[in-house]
Amino acid sequence: MKLTHLDPYDGRRAAAYPDMGDQLDAIWKVLELLPVLPPDTAAMLQQIQQVKADYPKPPPSAGVSLSGDAA
Protein backbone atom coordinates (compact mmCIF):
# COMPACT_ATOMS: atom_id res chain seq x y z
CA MET A 1 0.00 0.00 0.00
CA LYS A 2 1.39 3.37 -1.00
CA LEU A 3 0.73 6.39 1.23
CA THR A 4 0.72 9.81 -0.31
CA HIS A 5 1.41 12.82 1.88
CA LEU A 6 -0.72 15.77 0.84
CA ASP A 7 0.75 19.15 1.64
CA PRO A 8 -1.98 21.12 3.39
CA TYR A 9 -2.93 24.13 1.32
CA ASP A 10 -4.52 26.18 4.09
CA GLY A 11 -1.32 27.52 5.64
CA ARG A 12 0.15 28.49 2.29
CA ARG A 13 -3.12 30.05 1.19
CA ALA A 14 -3.47 32.08 4.41
CA ALA A 15 0.10 33.37 4.07
CA ALA A 16 -0.53 34.44 0.46
CA TYR A 17 -3.56 36.62 1.23
CA PRO A 18 -3.10 40.35 1.79
CA ASP A 19 -3.13 41.62 5.38
CA MET A 20 -6.61 41.37 6.96
CA GLY A 21 -6.67 45.12 7.59
CA ASP A 22 -5.92 45.80 3.92
CA GLN A 23 -8.72 43.45 2.88
CA LEU A 24 -11.23 45.14 5.18
CA ASP A 25 -10.11 48.61 4.08
CA ALA A 26 -10.76 47.67 0.45
CA ILE A 27 -14.24 46.39 1.30
CA TRP A 28 -15.15 49.55 3.25
CA LYS A 29 -13.91 51.75 0.39
CA VAL A 30 -16.32 49.98 -1.97
CA LEU A 31 -19.19 50.25 0.52
CA GLU A 32 -18.62 54.02 0.70
CA LEU A 33 -19.65 54.19 -2.96
CA LEU A 34 -23.02 52.50 -2.51
CA PRO A 35 -26.03 54.81 -2.29
CA VAL A 36 -27.89 52.80 0.40
CA LEU A 37 -26.55 50.49 3.11
CA PRO A 38 -28.36 48.50 5.79
CA PRO A 39 -28.54 50.59 9.00
CA ASP A 40 -26.01 48.51 10.95
CA THR A 41 -23.55 48.58 8.04
CA ALA A 42 -23.99 52.34 7.61
CA ALA A 43 -23.37 52.83 11.34
CA MET A 44 -20.19 50.74 11.19
CA LEU A 45 -18.97 52.65 8.13
CA GLN A 46 -19.60 55.95 9.93
CA GLN A 47 -17.63 54.70 12.95
CA ILE A 48 -14.72 53.63 10.75
CA GLN A 49 -14.73 56.97 8.93
CA GLN A 50 -14.69 58.80 12.28
CA VAL A 51 -11.69 56.80 13.49
CA LYS A 52 -9.86 57.60 10.25
CA ALA A 53 -10.71 61.29 10.68
CA ASP A 54 -9.57 61.29 14.32
CA TYR A 55 -6.32 59.46 13.56
CA PRO A 56 -5.33 60.29 9.96
CA LYS A 57 -2.57 58.37 8.24
CA PRO A 58 0.58 60.51 8.07
CA PRO A 59 1.84 61.42 4.61
CA PRO A 60 4.50 59.05 3.23
CA SER A 61 7.25 61.65 3.66
CA ALA A 62 6.53 62.04 7.40
CA GLY A 63 7.97 58.65 8.30
CA VAL A 64 11.43 57.52 9.30
CA SER A 65 13.96 56.55 6.67
CA LEU A 66 15.49 53.10 6.63
CA SER A 67 18.70 54.51 8.07
CA GLY A 68 16.77 55.55 11.20
CA ASP A 69 17.04 59.28 10.49
CA ALA A 70 13.89 61.36 10.47
CA ALA A 71 12.63 61.91 6.95
C-alpha angles and dihedrals in degrees: 000000000000119000119207119203111217115207106230110243098200098080093047091045093050091050091051096055120094118258112290091239091054090050093051092045090055091050093049091049089057092046089054088065096055116099096218130027131180109267096251092048092047090050091051091048090051090051092050091048090051092052090050090050092048094047108028120191110255117243114266092252093057094072133091120272121239090256089063094249119127111262 
